Amino acid sequence: MSSVSPSAPVIDLRSDTVTRPTAAMRQAMLGAEVGDDVFGDDPTVNRLQQRIAADLGFEAALFMPSGTQSNLCALMAHCNRGDEYIVGQMAHTYRWEGGGAAVLGSIQPQPLPQGPDGRIEWTDIEAAIKPDDAHFARTRLLCLENTWGGQVLDAAYVHDATARAHARGLATHLDGARLFNAAVASGRPARELLRGFDSVSVCFSKGLGAPMGSALCGSHAFIRQAHRWRKMTGGGLRQAGFLAAAALYALDHHVQRLAIDHDHARRLAQGLQGLTGVSVQEPQTNIVFIDLSTEVLHRHPGGVAQALAARGVLCTGSARLRLVTHLDVDAQQVQHAIEALRDVLG
């Protein structure tokens, strides 16, 4: 990767996971009351679990080190060996989590095509549900994702898909890593977006800016089963209250401010209009996708991302760039990123 000019400010748009705890969040972590969470003795972890479950309308919750582990434990709590879950072809639980459900849970994924808004058509879901026959894996679960690629999953679609899934005997799980982005963008309470789901995984380390951590929510029985899987997969933490305190602070102070990130993403997208060979998807939340023509790519044989990095703007992708706004990016940095992008792409 090209080196960054000493005078160029580094604007990290690779992901909303790159944020650092604010001074106030660090202070909350410093003052956290802690205990041994493996014994269930950490009061701050317990308070976080009770808070997130109540906020999202579930009976119980379990604090997890990561969203990947949270989704994995959910899949293994819903499904047994030889079972199957239905999931989008580009969904995070299928494509970006190392195949954990298959490798560790002996759960067969049944990936299906998704529309540009992330939805899986019910006709495809229904056709994929296996008959009760020894030749087939047992279809047990439908897994959706919200937001998906920064887009908010349509509420009417979710209501219909989860109701139909339950009618066919399937459980439902939501990968809600950026659920709060969806809630703020749609203007609807997060718990309202979860109607129809038996479980949800939410991340504190993305848009909410905590240094790590996710929560898995569901029924008491479901969380008891997930707790066993968390232990087995190495997720039992000791004095985890320091981390739970960061998540609690984020819930109190960083949810509604997500609207700022969404506004920055829209400004970023608008600032790139009119460039030849550059197509910018209008963002709904905090993720901007930029599709580049062959001509634009040919002008940068070392890679467009590398050329941007030399100007102090970090992002991911090649023919399709992904830029993510977050609480460590302000309006001035957005303007600098627009100028660098127009310089490189124009």
Secondary structure, 3 states (H helix, E strand, C coil): CCCCCCCCCCEECCCCCCCCCCHHHHHHHHCCCCCCHHHCCCHHHHHHHHHHHHHHCCCEEEEECCHHHHHHHHHHHHCCCCEEEEEECCCHHHHCCCCHHHHHHCCEEEEECCCCCCCCCHHHHHHHCCCCCCCCCEEEEEEEECCECCECCCHHHHHHHHHHHHHCCCEEEEEECCHHHHHHHHCCCHHHHCCCCCEEEEECCCCCCCCCCEEEEECHHHHHHHHHHHHHCCCCCCCCHHHHHHHHHHHHHCCCCHHHHHHHHHHHHHCCCCCCCEEECCCCCCEEEEEECHHHHHCCCCCHHHHHHCCCEECEECCEEEEECCCCCCHHHHHHHHHHHHHHHC
